[in-house]
C-alpha cells in the first residue's frame, strides 16, 4: 500500500529528469550548430582571393584549378561576387586545406555573352592561421557577472 503512494512521485521525478536531459541535449545541439556557423565564417574569411601570385618566400602547394562560366551581367563581373564564388568553390573542394585562390582572371567571351573566371587554389606549407582560428574559443569561460 505504501509503495503505491510513492509511485506517482517517482513517475513525476522520472519525467522531470527526462525532460531536463532533453533540454540539455537541445542546448548542446544549439551550441554545436553555432560552432559550425562560426567555423564556416572563419574558413570563409581565412581564404584569400587575389589576381596576384602568392607572396615570394612563402612556400605553398597547388591544390588545383578553379573555374566557372556564367552569362554576362554586372553581377558576373563584380569583384565581390567573384571572390565569394571562388571562396565557396574552393571550400567545397578543399574544406580543410585551402588558404588562398591566386592568379584570378576573368574574361568575357568574344560575343560578350559569357564570363569565365579562373584561379589557382593553394595551401601554404606553414598555415597555422586556420587552426588557430578554429580553436580560439576553446577553454574560454564566461563569467556570470560579466567580468572576465
Secondary structure, 3 states (H helix, E strand, C coil): CHHHHHHHHHHHHHHHHHHHHHHHHHHHHHHHHHHHHHHHHHHHHHCEECCCCCCCCCCEEEEEEEEEEEECCCCCCCHHHHHHHHHHHHHHHCCCCCCEEEEEEEEECCCCCEEEEEEEEEEECCCCHHHHHHCCCCCCCCCCCCCC
